[in-house]
Structures are given as C-alpha cells and as structure tokens.
Amino acid sequence: MPELNDIGLKRHTVRLASHSPAWASLYAAEAALLRQLAGELVLDVQHVGSTSVPGLPAKPILDIAAALLTLDDIEPLVSILCENGYIDRGDGGEQGGYLLVKESQRDMRIVHLHLVEQTDPQWAQYLAFRDILRADAAIRDRYARLKQALAEQFPQDRPAYTDGKHDFIREVLRSSRE
C-alpha cells in the first residue's frame, strides 16, 4: 500500500510527475482520516486537482476539497486538524478557500486541503473542472501542455505557475455552462 511519504513537493517549487494510480489510494486513506477527525463538521470530501485525473501529469501533492455547511465550522475544524498534523495556511477566499497543508517533512508538501462552504461556487467548480478533465481527452491534453509549459517557465515560482492556469480553467468552466 502506498504511503503519503511516497509523494510530496518542496514548498514554492513546481515539478510535474506522470499520473500514478497510487494517488487514488493515498487520497482514499487521507479522506477516511479526515472524515474520522471531522465528523459532522464536514459534509463531503472530494479528491480534486490534477492528481484526481487519470492520465494527467500533476504536482505530486494531493488536493482535497472538503465541503462545510457553514464557515462557522472552520475554526473548530482547523483546531482538530492542526492537532493531527495539518498546518493552518489561512483563508485564501476565492483563491482556494481556507487552506491547510500536510507535510512529510519541513517544507515538503504532500496534501493541500481546501475547506469551502458547500454553497460556495468554488465547491461546484472544483468538481466540475475535475469531471470535465476526466471526461474530455482533448481538454485534458491541452491542460497538460499548458501545465508543462508553465512548469518549465516557473520551476521556482508556484504562485506564477498557478496564476498561469486561471484563464484556461475559467474558460473551460464557462464553456461547460453554455
């Protein structure tokens, strides 16, 4: 069985890895732990981001989105999660919700956990974009090429890499609504 220590990426850096089927197993184990720790504070837990899309290269960090009934649940949930190995990175608002990270060692990120209200448009967007990439090989291939170009351009600048993907993601989501 793969372990979370089998993945990871140094903070601020960008490196893409070929998709690994082990990522789904790692997600399942981490999601089970999150559900156990969070109890009723979390309504749903989903594997999102590129590691959730078979065939898509990805930074070897699991992206997990957790839906909350209300933002009032963030404070008690963050407290529980920080007592169990997560690091509070604060509220990113529309740029990813409330973010917590898990590290295998100092500055070696293995999980990004995004907490959002279930009614927040970000929740629906996380799931919609993932599902589009899973279903549409042409869009998935275009996204893979963009990610590769950005990774080559910004190997030490993760914010620039992430910003470089925004227009593509917005366009794909907009086209899917039409």
N, CA and C atoms as a LAMMPS dump frame, in Angstrom:
ITEM: TIMESTEP
0
ITEM: NUMBER OF ATOMS
534
ITEM: BOX BOUNDS ff ff ff
-5.0000000000000000e+02 5.0000000000000000e+02
-5.0000000000000000e+02 5.0000000000000000e+02
-5.0000000000000000e+02 5.0000000000000000e+02
ITEM: ATOMS id mol type element x y z
1 1 1 N 0.842 -1.188 0
2 1 2 C 0 0 0
3 1 3 C 0.885 1.249 0
4 2 1 N 0.626 2.18 -0.922
5 2 2 C 1.423 3.406 -0.943
6 2 3 C 1.167 4.237 0.313
7 3 1 N 2.126 5.074 0.647
8 3 2 C 2.013 5.935 1.816
9 3 3 C 2.181 7.383 1.39
10 4 1 N 1.664 8.303 2.214
11 4 2 C 1.783 9.719 1.885
12 4 3 C 3.235 10.148 1.717
13 5 1 N 4.156 9.478 2.396
14 5 2 C 5.573 9.828 2.231
15 5 3 C 6.098 9.509 0.835
16 6 1 N 5.298 8.79 0.025
17 6 2 C 5.71 8.461 -1.339
18 6 3 C 5.476 9.616 -2.31
19 7 1 N 4.823 10.679 -1.832
20 7 2 C 4.583 11.845 -2.673
21 7 3 C 5.188 13.056 -2.003
22 8 1 N 5.059 14.201 -2.628
23 8 2 C 5.496 15.437 -1.999
24 8 3 C 6.282 16.323 -2.936
25 9 1 N 6.269 17.593 -2.596
26 9 2 C 6.962 18.598 -3.386
27 9 3 C 7.39 19.717 -2.447
28 10 1 N 8.627 20.128 -2.607
29 10 2 C 9.161 21.202 -1.765
30 10 3 C 8.346 22.474 -1.989
31 11 1 N 8.061 23.136 -0.887
32 11 2 C 7.285 24.374 -0.914
33 11 3 C 7.864 25.353 -1.926
34 12 1 N 7.016 26.033 -2.659
35 12 2 C 7.343 27.067 -3.647
36 12 3 C 7.839 26.514 -4.981
37 13 1 N 8.169 25.236 -5.072
38 13 2 C 8.704 24.702 -6.326
39 13 3 C 7.593 24.077 -7.162
40 14 1 N 7.916 23.867 -8.433
41 14 2 C 6.987 23.226 -9.359
42 14 3 C 7.721 22.093 -10.057
43 15 1 N 7.151 20.914 -9.968
44 15 2 C 7.645 19.744 -10.687
45 15 3 C 6.433 18.882 -10.968
46 16 1 N 6.299 18.468 -12.208
47 16 2 C 5.185 17.6 -12.574
48 16 3 C 5.655 16.155 -12.616
49 17 1 N 4.772 15.276 -12.201
50 17 2 C 5.025 13.836 -12.255
51 17 3 C 3.954 13.197 -13.132
52 18 1 N 4.294 12.099 -13.766
53 18 2 C 3.294 11.34 -14.506
54 18 3 C 2.248 10.838 -13.534
55 19 1 N 1.028 10.722 -14.025
56 19 2 C -0.055 10.267 -13.153
57 19 3 C 0.276 8.892 -12.57
58 20 1 N -0.054 8.723 -11.302
59 20 2 C 0.156 7.448 -10.623
60 20 3 C -1.177 6.931 -10.104
61 21 1 N -1.526 5.679 -10.402
62 21 2 C -2.747 5.103 -9.836
63 21 3 C -2.727 5.072 -8.307
64 22 1 N -1.543 5.119 -7.709
65 22 2 C -1.433 5.117 -6.243
66 22 3 C -2.05 6.368 -5.622
67 23 1 N -2.149 7.456 -6.395
68 23 2 C -2.703 8.687 -5.838
69 23 3 C -4.141 8.483 -5.361
70 24 1 N -4.924 7.675 -6.071
71 24 2 C -6.31 7.427 -5.648
72 24 3 C -6.343 6.71 -4.298
73 25 1 N -5.445 5.776 -4.093
74 25 2 C -5.385 5.058 -2.81
75 25 3 C -4.932 5.979 -1.679
76 26 1 N -3.962 6.824 -1.978
77 26 2 C -3.498 7.775 -0.966
78 26 3 C -4.621 8.734 -0.587
79 27 1 N -5.357 9.203 -1.603
80 27 2 C -6.497 10.072 -1.325
81 27 3 C -7.515 9.349 -0.446
82 28 1 N -7.869 8.124 -0.801
83 28 2 C -8.894 7.387 -0.056
84 28 3 C -8.517 7.254 1.418
85 29 1 N -7.255 6.968 1.688
86 29 2 C -6.812 6.836 3.078
87 29 3 C -6.869 8.173 3.808
88 30 1 N -6.438 9.237 3.143
89 30 2 C -6.46 10.559 3.78
90 30 3 C -7.905 11.042 3.968
91 31 1 N -8.769 10.771 3.007
92 31 2 C -10.175 11.167 3.128
93 31 3 C -10.842 10.436 4.291
94 32 1 N -10.536 9.17 4.457
95 32 2 C -11.101 8.413 5.582
96 32 3 C -10.647 9.017 6.911
97 33 1 N -9.378 9.387 6.994
98 33 2 C -8.874 10.028 8.204
99 33 3 C -9.577 11.359 8.437
100 34 1 N -9.729 12.152 7.393
101 34 2 C -10.402 13.442 7.533
102 34 3 C -11.839 13.278 8.019
103 35 1 N -12.547 12.314 7.439
104 35 2 C -13.934 12.08 7.859
105 35 3 C -13.991 11.653 9.326
106 36 1 N -13.044 10.833 9.72
107 36 2 C -12.992 10.375 11.114
108 36 3 C -12.72 11.554 12.048
109 37 1 N -11.752 12.399 11.7
110 37 2 C -11.389 13.525 12.547
111 37 3 C -12.476 14.596 12.572
112 38 1 N -13.074 14.857 11.435
113 38 2 C -14.008 15.978 11.299
114 38 3 C -15.423 15.654 11.736
115 39 1 N -15.793 14.396 11.633
116 39 2 C -17.158 14.031 11.989
117 39 3 C -18.171 14.824 11.187
118 40 1 N -19.159 15.38 11.873
119 40 2 C -20.246 16.093 11.207
120 40 3 C -19.873 17.503 10.755
121 41 1 N -18.655 17.949 11.065
122 41 2 C -18.231 19.271 10.605
123 41 3 C -18.029 19.308 9.092
124 42 1 N -17.805 18.152 8.485
125 42 2 C -17.581 18.07 7.042
126 42 3 C -18.74 17.31 6.404
127 43 1 N -19.319 17.921 5.369
128 43 2 C -20.438 17.299 4.661
129 43 3 C -19.973 16.339 3.577
130 44 1 N -18.845 16.676 2.931
131 44 2 C -18.347 15.865 1.816
132 44 3 C -16.85 16.104 1.69
133 45 1 N -16.153 15.096 1.203
134 45 2 C -14.71 15.182 0.941
135 45 3 C -14.497 14.65 -0.464
136 46 1 N -13.769 15.417 -1.287
137 46 2 C -13.551 15.033 -2.677
138 46 3 C -12.084 15.192 -3.061
139 47 1 N -11.614 14.267 -3.886
140 47 2 C -10.281 14.347 -4.489
141 47 3 C -10.418 15.265 -5.699
142 48 1 N -9.715 16.368 -5.695
143 48 2 C -9.779 17.341 -6.776
144 48 3 C -8.36 17.62 -7.251
145 49 1 N -8.224 18.505 -8.195
146 49 2 C -6.902 18.823 -8.704
147 49 3 C -6.401 17.731 -9.631
148 50 1 N -5.228 17.942 -10.164
149 50 2 C -4.694 17.07 -11.21
150 50 3 C -4.406 15.65 -10.756
151 51 1 N -4.091 15.444 -9.477
152 51 2 C -3.842 14.069 -9.031
153 51 3 C -5.107 13.223 -9.07
154 52 1 N -6.261 13.869 -9.215
155 52 2 C -7.532 13.135 -9.27
156 52 3 C -7.934 12.75 -10.688
157 53 1 N -7.109 13.108 -11.671
158 53 2 C -7.468 12.894 -13.075
159 53 3 C -6.5 11.893 -13.711
160 54 1 N -6.953 10.666 -13.953
161 54 2 C -6.079 9.677 -14.601
162 54 3 C -5.542 10.202 -15.936
163 55 1 N -4.246 9.988 -16.141
164 55 2 C -3.611 10.389 -17.386
165 55 3 C -3.08 11.807 -17.4
166 56 1 N -3.338 12.574 -16.356
167 56 2 C -2.891 13.965 -16.332
168 56 3 C -1.654 14.108 -15.446
169 57 1 N -0.576 14.684 -15.978
170 57 2 C 0.58 14.935 -15.114
171 57 3 C 0.19 15.931 -14.021
172 58 1 N 0.836 15.824 -12.873
173 58 2 C 0.45 16.653 -11.732
174 58 3 C 1.629 16.907 -10.822
175 59 1 N 1.535 18.001 -10.078
176 59 2 C 2.45 18.152 -8.952
177 59 3 C 2.094 17.018 -7.995
178 60 1 N 3.07 16.318 -7.444
179 60 2 C 2.762 15.172 -6.577
180 60 3 C 2.327 15.59 -5.169
181 61 1 N 1.226 16.341 -5.144
182 61 2 C 0.601 16.797 -3.907
183 61 3 C -0.888 16.525 -4.066
184 62 1 N -1.495 15.852 -3.101
185 62 2 C -2.926 15.597 -3.175
186 62 3 C -3.695 16.873 -2.886
187 63 1 N -4.621 17.226 -3.759
188 63 2 C -5.559 18.309 -3.498
189 63 3 C -6.866 17.682 -3.067
190 64 1 N -7.326 18.092 -1.899
191 64 2 C -8.572 17.573 -1.341
192 64 3 C -9.45 18.764 -1.001
193 65 1 N -10.717 18.681 -1.404
194 65 2 C -11.683 19.716 -1.048
195 65 3 C -12.673 19.114 -0.06
196 66 1 N -12.957 19.866 0.989
197 66 2 C -13.932 19.441 1.988
198 66 3 C -15.031 20.485 2.065
199 67 1 N -16.268 20.027 1.928
200 67 2 C -17.417 20.922 1.98
201 67 3 C -17.936 21.04 3.406
202 68 1 N -18.18 22.279 3.798
203 68 2 C -18.711 22.576 5.119
204 68 3 C -20.108 23.169 4.972
205 69 1 N -20.932 22.963 5.972
206 69 2 C -22.268 23.544 5.96
207 69 3 C -22.179 25.061 6.089
208 70 1 N -21.308 25.529 6.958
209 70 2 C -21.166 26.961 7.222
210 70 3 C -19.714 27.291 7.547
211 71 1 N -19.329 28.52 7.266
212 71 2 C -17.968 28.945 7.582
213 71 3 C -17.715 28.964 9.086
214 72 1 N -18.772 28.969 9.878
215 72 2 C -18.607 28.902 11.332
216 72 3 C -17.928 27.603 11.768
217 73 1 N -17.952 26.588 10.906
218 73 2 C -17.333 25.302 11.242
219 73 3 C -15.826 25.286 10.996
220 74 1 N -15.3 26.332 10.368
221 74 2 C -13.866 26.349 10.058
222 74 3 C -13.024 26.344 11.329
223 75 1 N -13.312 27.231 12.254
224 75 2 C -12.454 27.348 13.449
225 75 3 C -12.333 26.041 14.224
226 76 1 N -13.445 25.374 14.57
227 76 2 C -13.27 24.108 15.303
228 76 3 C -12.605 23.023 14.455
229 77 1 N -12.88 23.014 13.157
230 77 2 C -12.27 22.012 12.283
231 77 3 C -10.769 22.241 12.149
232 78 1 N -10.357 23.475 11.97
233 78 2 C -8.925 23.785 11.868
234 78 3 C -8.21 23.369 13.14
235 79 1 N -8.823 23.611 14.278
236 79 2 C -8.22 23.219 15.551
237 79 3 C -7.983 21.709 15.606
238 80 1 N -8.986 20.941 15.241
239 80 2 C -8.873 19.472 15.229
240 80 3 C -7.788 19.023 14.262
241 81 1 N -7.8 19.588 13.053
242 81 2 C -6.85 19.144 12.033
243 81 3 C -5.416 19.529 12.383
244 82 1 N -5.234 20.707 12.968
245 82 2 C -3.878 21.115 13.358
246 82 3 C -3.333 20.254 14.497
247 83 1 N -4.199 19.742 15.333
248 83 2 C -3.769 18.816 16.376
249 83 3 C -3.385 17.455 15.786
250 84 1 N -3.718 17.239 14.517
251 84 2 C -3.483 15.951 13.878
252 84 3 C -2.626 16.063 12.616
253 85 1 N -1.688 16.992 12.624
254 85 2 C -0.673 17.021 11.586
255 85 3 C -0.849 18.018 10.471
256 86 1 N -1.951 18.728 10.422
257 86 2 C -2.129 19.743 9.385
258 86 3 C -1.562 21.078 9.844
259 87 1 N -1.218 21.93 8.89
260 87 2 C -0.683 23.26 9.148
261 87 3 C -1.678 24.267 8.58
262 88 1 N -2.064 25.222 9.389
263 88 2 C -3.02 26.254 9
264 88 3 C -2.327 27.283 8.114
265 89 1 N -2.807 27.422 6.881
266 89 2 C -2.24 28.412 5.96
267 89 3 C -3.192 29.585 5.749
268 90 1 N -4.381 29.54 6.367
269 90 2 C -5.276 30.687 6.343
270 90 3 C -6.291 30.678 5.216
271 91 1 N -7.053 31.749 5.204
272 91 2 C -8.164 31.885 4.278
273 91 3 C -7.692 32.479 2.964
274 92 1 N -7.827 31.7 1.901
275 92 2 C -7.492 32.177 0.568
276 92 3 C -8.692 32.746 -0.156
277 93 1 N -9.835 32.773 0.519
278 93 2 C -11.036 33.32 -0.095
279 93 3 C -11.358 32.632 -1.406
280 94 1 N -11.556 33.432 -2.44
281 94 2 C -11.902 32.898 -3.758
282 94 3 C -10.718 32.227 -4.449
283 95 1 N -9.572 32.256 -3.834
284 95 2 C -8.377 31.639 -4.414
285 95 3 C -8.084 30.292 -3.761
286 96 1 N -9.114 29.538 -3.408
287 96 2 C -8.893 28.192 -2.899
288 96 3 C -9.535 27.885 -1.569
289 97 1 N -10.333 28.809 -1.043
290 97 2 C -10.974 28.549 0.235
291 97 3 C -9.982 28.636 1.383
292 98 1 N -10.36 28.067 2.504
293 98 2 C -9.491 28.047 3.678
294 98 3 C -8.514 26.892 3.495
295 99 1 N -7.218 27.177 3.499
296 99 2 C -6.206 26.186 3.149
297 99 3 C -5.468 25.664 4.375
298 100 1 N -5.357 24.337 4.425
299 100 2 C -4.471 23.659 5.358
300 100 3 C -3.55 22.771 4.521
301 101 1 N -2.36 22.544 5.009
302 101 2 C -1.423 21.674 4.304
303 101 3 C -0.908 20.611 5.256
304 102 1 N -0.462 19.528 4.662
305 102 2 C 0.206 18.481 5.429
306 102 3 C 1.572 18.289 4.787
307 103 1 N 2.572 18.098 5.633
308 103 2 C 3.942 17.912 5.155
309 103 3 C 4.495 16.584 5.646
310 104 1 N 5.359 15.982 4.825
311 104 2 C 6.043 14.763 5.24
312 104 3 C 7.307 15.107 6.021
313 105 1 N 7.836 16.285 5.749
314 105 2 C 8.961 16.856 6.473
315 105 3 C 8.886 18.362 6.239
316 106 1 N 9.68 19.122 6.933
317 106 2 C 9.59 20.573 6.828
318 106 3 C 9.64 21.032 5.372
319 107 1 N 8.631 21.804 4.982
320 107 2 C 8.505 22.384 3.642
321 107 3 C 8.345 21.364 2.52
322 108 1 N 8.021 20.116 2.836
323 108 2 C 7.75 19.098 1.817
324 108 3 C 6.245 18.809 1.853
325 109 1 N 5.517 19.484 0.975
326 109 2 C 4.057 19.421 0.971
327 109 3 C 3.567 18.12 0.342
328 110 1 N 2.599 17.485 1.02
329 110 2 C 2.028 16.25 0.486
330 110 3 C 0.512 16.338 0.303
331 111 1 N -0.155 17.238 1.048
332 111 2 C -1.595 17.426 0.915
333 111 3 C -1.913 18.91 1.012
334 112 1 N -2.78 19.371 0.102
335 112 2 C -3.413 20.681 0.213
336 112 3 C -4.89 20.411 0.465
337 113 1 N -5.396 20.871 1.585
338 113 2 C -6.793 20.674 1.945
339 113 3 C -7.514 22.01 1.868
340 114 1 N -8.522 22.079 1.003
341 114 2 C -9.292 23.298 0.781
342 114 3 C -10.65 23.151 1.46
343 115 1 N -10.933 24.002 2.439
344 115 2 C -12.215 23.994 3.13
345 115 3 C -13.098 25.074 2.53
346 116 1 N -14.279 24.689 2.042
347 116 2 C -15.21 25.655 1.46
348 116 3 C -16.632 25.299 1.871
349 117 1 N -17.472 26.322 1.916
350 117 2 C -18.892 26.061 2.149
351 117 3 C -19.442 25.298 0.95
352 118 1 N -20.344 24.367 1.221
353 118 2 C -20.909 23.584 0.126
354 118 3 C -21.661 24.467 -0.869
355 119 1 N -22.189 25.596 -0.419
356 119 2 C -22.911 26.501 -1.314
357 119 3 C -21.99 27.481 -2.035
358 120 1 N -20.703 27.498 -1.696
359 120 2 C -19.734 28.38 -2.344
360 120 3 C -19.514 27.896 -3.775
361 121 1 N -19.525 28.809 -4.754
362 121 2 C -19.288 28.389 -6.144
363 121 3 C -17.983 27.606 -6.332
364 122 1 N -16.991 27.845 -5.47
365 122 2 C -15.726 27.114 -5.599
366 122 3 C -15.932 25.609 -5.483
367 123 1 N -16.843 25.187 -4.596
368 123 2 C -17.094 23.756 -4.427
369 123 3 C -17.533 23.142 -5.751
370 124 1 N -18.528 23.746 -6.376
371 124 2 C -19.039 23.237 -7.649
372 124 3 C -17.955 23.302 -8.729
373 125 1 N -17.136 24.346 -8.709
374 125 2 C -16.086 24.484 -9.716
375 125 3 C -15.003 23.422 -9.565
376 126 1 N -14.624 23.118 -8.322
377 126 2 C -13.646 22.044 -8.116
378 126 3 C -14.129 20.755 -8.768
379 127 1 N -15.38 20.399 -8.495
380 127 2 C -15.922 19.137 -9.005
381 127 3 C -16.141 19.182 -10.504
382 128 1 N -16.651 20.298 -11.008
383 128 2 C -16.925 20.41 -12.443
384 128 3 C -15.638 20.327 -13.253
385 129 1 N -14.613 21.058 -12.847
386 129 2 C -13.368 21.051 -13.619
387 129 3 C -12.737 19.662 -13.602
388 130 1 N -12.71 19.038 -12.445
389 130 2 C -12.186 17.671 -12.353
390 130 3 C -12.952 16.74 -13.289
391 131 1 N -14.271 16.815 -13.259
392 131 2 C -15.088 15.906 -14.06
393 131 3 C -14.936 16.157 -15.556
394 132 1 N -14.775 17.428 -15.947
395 132 2 C -14.527 17.746 -17.361
396 132 3 C -13.201 17.14 -17.803
397 133 1 N -12.163 17.31 -16.996
398 133 2 C -10.849 16.756 -17.357
399 133 3 C -10.887 15.233 -17.448
400 134 1 N -11.635 14.603 -16.571
401 134 2 C -11.749 13.144 -16.614
402 134 3 C -12.47 12.678 -17.874
403 135 1 N -13.438 13.463 -18.331
404 135 2 C -14.304 13.031 -19.437
405 135 3 C -13.816 13.442 -20.816
406 136 1 N -13.023 14.499 -20.925
407 136 2 C -12.681 15.065 -22.226
408 136 3 C -11.166 15.023 -22.455
409 137 1 N -10.741 14.066 -23.261
410 137 2 C -9.305 13.876 -23.506
411 137 3 C -8.668 15.084 -24.18
412 138 1 N -9.386 15.753 -25.059
413 138 2 C -8.814 16.904 -25.762
414 138 3 C -8.537 18.047 -24.786
415 139 1 N -9.482 18.328 -23.911
416 139 2 C -9.27 19.385 -22.908
417 139 3 C -8.168 18.96 -21.947
418 140 1 N -8.17 17.713 -21.535
419 140 2 C -7.137 17.196 -20.624
420 140 3 C -5.75 17.35 -21.258
421 141 1 N -5.63 17.037 -22.559
422 141 2 C -4.338 17.165 -23.235
423 141 3 C -3.896 18.624 -23.346
424 142 1 N -4.833 19.524 -23.651
425 142 2 C -4.497 20.956 -23.709
426 142 3 C -4.027 21.444 -22.343
427 143 1 N -4.709 21.005 -21.3
428 143 2 C -4.337 21.41 -19.949
429 143 3 C -2.964 20.851 -19.58
430 144 1 N -2.699 19.624 -19.947
431 144 2 C -1.387 19.016 -19.669
432 144 3 C -0.27 19.807 -20.353
433 145 1 N -0.499 20.217 -21.598
434 145 2 C 0.525 21.004 -22.314
435 145 3 C 0.742 22.361 -21.631
436 146 1 N -0.346 22.997 -21.224
437 146 2 C -0.219 24.279 -20.529
438 146 3 C 0.553 24.105 -19.226
439 147 1 N 0.195 23.102 -18.441
440 147 2 C 0.875 22.851 -17.173
441 147 3 C 2.373 22.606 -17.385
442 148 1 N 2.707 21.832 -18.404
443 148 2 C 4.116 21.543 -18.683
444 148 3 C 4.874 22.818 -19.044
445 149 1 N 4.277 23.65 -19.905
446 149 2 C 4.926 24.908 -20.295
447 149 3 C 5.117 25.816 -19.08
448 150 1 N 4.099 25.903 -18.235
449 150 2 C 4.207 26.743 -17.042
450 150 3 C 5.231 26.188 -16.051
451 151 1 N 5.288 24.871 -15.914
452 151 2 C 6.272 24.256 -15.008
453 151 3 C 7.692 24.539 -15.481
454 152 1 N 7.89 24.532 -16.789
455 152 2 C 9.222 24.837 -17.337
456 152 3 C 9.557 26.317 -17.161
457 153 1 N 8.554 27.177 -17.287
458 153 2 C 8.766 28.614 -17.167
459 153 3 C 8.948 29.064 -15.72
460 154 1 N 8.244 28.393 -14.778
461 154 2 C 8.225 28.835 -13.383
462 154 3 C 8.585 27.71 -12.403
463 155 1 N 9.759 27.074 -12.545
464 155 2 C 10.081 25.939 -11.673
465 155 3 C 10.264 26.309 -10.199
466 156 1 N 10.506 27.571 -9.902
467 156 2 C 10.71 28.015 -8.516
468 156 3 C 9.67 29.05 -8.093
469 157 1 N 8.561 29.123 -8.82
470 157 2 C 7.565 30.15 -8.547
471 157 3 C 6.167 29.554 -8.666
472 158 1 N 5.748 28.86 -7.596
473 158 2 C 4.448 28.187 -7.646
474 158 3 C 3.285 29.16 -7.83
475 159 1 N 3.288 30.352 -7.197
476 159 2 C 2.17 31.27 -7.453
477 159 3 C 2.046 31.655 -8.936
478 160 1 N 3.157 31.891 -9.616
479 160 2 C 3.096 32.242 -11.042
480 160 3 C 2.582 31.052 -11.86
481 161 1 N 3.019 29.85 -11.521
482 161 2 C 2.528 28.639 -12.177
483 161 3 C 1.016 28.531 -12.022
484 162 1 N 0.544 28.723 -10.792
485 162 2 C -0.893 28.618 -10.517
486 162 3 C -1.665 29.716 -11.239
487 163 1 N -1.169 30.95 -11.192
488 163 2 C -1.838 32.058 -11.876
489 163 3 C -1.934 31.816 -13.378
490 164 1 N -0.921 31.169 -13.934
491 164 2 C -0.9 30.907 -15.374
492 164 3 C -1.986 29.949 -15.832
493 165 1 N -2.582 29.219 -14.911
494 165 2 C -3.643 28.261 -15.257
495 165 3 C -5.037 28.862 -15.149
496 166 1 N -5.18 29.997 -14.469
497 166 2 C -6.502 30.546 -14.165
498 166 3 C -7.372 30.797 -15.389
499 167 1 N -6.825 31.459 -16.423
500 167 2 C -7.645 31.777 -17.599
501 167 3 C -8.149 30.515 -18.277
502 168 1 N -7.295 29.506 -18.382
503 168 2 C -7.707 28.239 -19.003
504 168 3 C -8.855 27.613 -18.206
505 169 1 N -8.708 27.554 -16.903
506 169 2 C -9.73 26.945 -16.056
507 169 3 C -11.043 27.708 -16.172
508 170 1 N -10.976 29.044 -16.098
509 170 2 C -12.187 29.861 -16.221
510 170 3 C -12.879 29.617 -17.558
511 171 1 N -12.087 29.553 -18.627
512 171 2 C -12.669 29.356 -19.959
513 171 3 C -13.337 27.982 -20.07
514 172 1 N -12.69 26.951 -19.568
515 172 2 C -13.28 25.613 -19.608
516 172 3 C -14.592 25.571 -18.817
517 173 1 N -14.587 26.16 -17.646
518 173 2 C -15.808 26.169 -16.829
519 173 3 C -16.904 27.012 -17.498
520 174 1 N -16.545 28.15 -18.074
521 174 2 C -17.523 28.983 -18.767
522 174 3 C -18.126 28.234 -19.948
523 175 1 N -17.287 27.59 -20.742
524 175 2 C -17.769 26.83 -21.905
525 175 3 C -18.681 25.686 -21.48
526 176 1 N -18.413 25.081 -20.35
527 176 2 C -19.233 23.957 -19.905
528 176 3 C -20.626 24.397 -19.465
529 177 1 N -20.74 25.667 -19.037
530 177 2 C -22.045 26.182 -18.596
531 177 3 C -22.916 26.576 -19.782
532 178 1 N -22.295 26.815 -20.936
533 178 2 C -23.061 27.284 -22.106
534 178 3 C -23.725 26.161 -22.845
